[in-house]
């Protein structure tokens, strides 16, 4: 049993390394084309006033012109930002499917500071939508672990609750492996995928959360992968492979539903 587990772990590490190389190569290609790939979300004055903001910003993976956008928040327990594993590959994959994918680098001091950065990122994208070439209608928020909590908080309370004024809430929140249990009647449609062997975040917490949201009439979708642990990322080569396609379909369905209600 332990031998099979070790081999599976080694295989996932190789696949993760491949994804990292893929992301770096794509960034290099964008730079060769003289395309900006990183955007500051705070002004220089704001960074001088609060030096902790100096490294914050958005990595941008362009999709089709005027396609909707997604902001992806990596996990890291609010100690670090695991972008290379949990947000950059996701944003790149979304761009390859035609969507505009942003990976957020946020402050790790507190969950509140991280959520403020996510709210500012959404404000930045709305304010620069024409320059970035994105459609702001029906955007989505994605995250893994701590990043999933950030996406959920912004879904529940909106950017205004974190200092960024009146902005639409996300059309959909896409969450991976977290123990977040809070929700509100105003929450967006929510997709969640979790591992059954996750020793950090109990999958039952997420399942109960989505069941409660369903009772409020909120559209949800829940996927449990019994053999997986915490941090499976895109899940390539595992039982979770293809989950991101399911999540995109969920997002698309909810975007179409909101348009039909107008």
MOURUR-V876431 format. One record per backbone hydrogen bond with DSSP energy under -0.5 kcal/mol. CO is the residue of the C=O (numbers start at 1). NH is the residue of the N-H. E is the energy in kcal/mol with one decimal. If there is no record, write none. Layout:
# MOURUR-V876431
CO:NH:E  CO:NH:E
This chain:
# MOURUR-V876431
1:5:-2.1  2:6:-2.5  3:7:-2.1  4:8:-2.4  5:9:-2.6  6:10:-2.5  7:11:-2.4  8:12:-2.3  9:13:-2.0  10:14:-2.2  11:15:-2.3  12:16:-2.4  13:17:-2.5  14:18:-2.2  15:19:-2.1  16:20:-2.3  17:21:-2.3  18:22:-2.2  19:23:-2.5  20:24:-2.4  21:25:-2.6  22:26:-2.1  23:27:-2.3  24:28:-2.5  25:29:-2.3  26:30:-2.1  27:31:-2.2  28:32:-2.2  29:33:-1.3  30:35:-2.5  31:34:-1.8  37:60:-2.6  39:58:-2.5  43:47:-2.0  44:48:-2.1  45:49:-2.2  46:50:-1.8  50:53:-2.4  51:54:-1.8  53:56:-1.4  57:105:-2.9  58:39:-2.5  59:61:-0.5  59:103:-2.5  60:62:-0.6  61:101:-2.4  64:67:-1.9  67:135:-2.4  68:100:-2.4  69:140:-1.7  70:72:-0.5  70:102:-2.7  71:142:-3.1  72:74:-0.5  72:104:-2.4  73:144:-1.6  75:82:-3.0  76:79:-2.0  76:80:-1.0  80:82:-0.6  81:83:-1.7  82:85:-1.3  82:86:-2.6  83:87:-1.7  83:88:-2.6  83:89:-0.5  87:91:-2.8  88:92:-2.3  89:93:-2.4  90:94:-2.5  91:95:-2.0  92:96:-1.9  93:97:-0.8  94:97:-0.7  94:99:-2.2  95:98:-1.6  98:64:-2.4  99:101:-0.7  100:70:-2.4  101:61:-3.2  102:72:-3.4  102:104:-0.5  103:59:-2.6  104:74:-0.5  104:106:-0.6  105:57:-1.9  110:114:-2.0  111:115:-2.3  112:116:-2.2  113:117:-1.9  114:118:-1.9  115:119:-2.6  116:120:-2.5  117:121:-2.3  118:122:-2.2  119:123:-2.3  120:124:-2.9  121:125:-2.3  122:126:-2.4  123:127:-2.8  124:128:-1.7  126:129:-1.0  128:132:-2.7  129:133:-1.7  129:134:-1.8  133:66:-2.7  133:67:-0.5  134:136:-0.5  135:69:-0.8  136:139:-0.8  139:171:-3.2  139:172:-0.9  140:71:-1.9  141:174:-3.0  142:73:-2.3  143:176:-1.9  144:147:-2.1  145:148:-0.6  145:149:-1.5  146:150:-1.8  147:151:-2.2  148:152:-2.4  149:153:-2.8  150:154:-2.4  151:155:-1.9  152:156:-2.7  153:157:-2.6  154:158:-1.9  158:161:-1.2  159:162:-1.6  159:164:-1.8  160:163:-1.5  165:167:-0.9  171:189:-1.0  172:141:-2.1  173:175:-0.5  173:191:-2.6  174:143:-1.8  175:193:-2.0  176:145:-2.6  184:187:-1.8  189:173:-2.6  190:221:-1.7  191:175:-3.1  192:223:-2.2  193:177:-2.1  194:225:-2.6  195:198:-1.2  197:199:-0.6  202:205:-1.3  202:206:-0.8  203:207:-2.1  204:208:-2.6  205:209:-2.1  206:210:-2.4  207:211:-2.1  208:212:-2.4  209:213:-2.1  210:214:-2.4  211:215:-1.7  212:216:-0.8  213:216:-0.8  213:218:-2.3  214:217:-1.9  219:190:-2.1  221:192:-2.7  223:194:-2.3  224:226:-0.7  225:196:-2.7  225:228:-1.8  228:197:-2.5  232:235:-2.3  234:242:-0.5  235:238:-2.1  238:241:-1.7  240:243:-2.2  242:245:-0.7  242:246:-1.5  243:247:-2.5  244:248:-2.2  245:249:-2.1  246:250:-2.2  247:251:-2.5  248:252:-3.0  249:253:-2.6  250:254:-1.9  251:255:-2.5  252:256:-2.7  253:257:-2.0  254:258:-2.0  255:259:-2.0  256:260:-2.0  257:261:-1.2  258:262:-0.6  259:262:-0.9
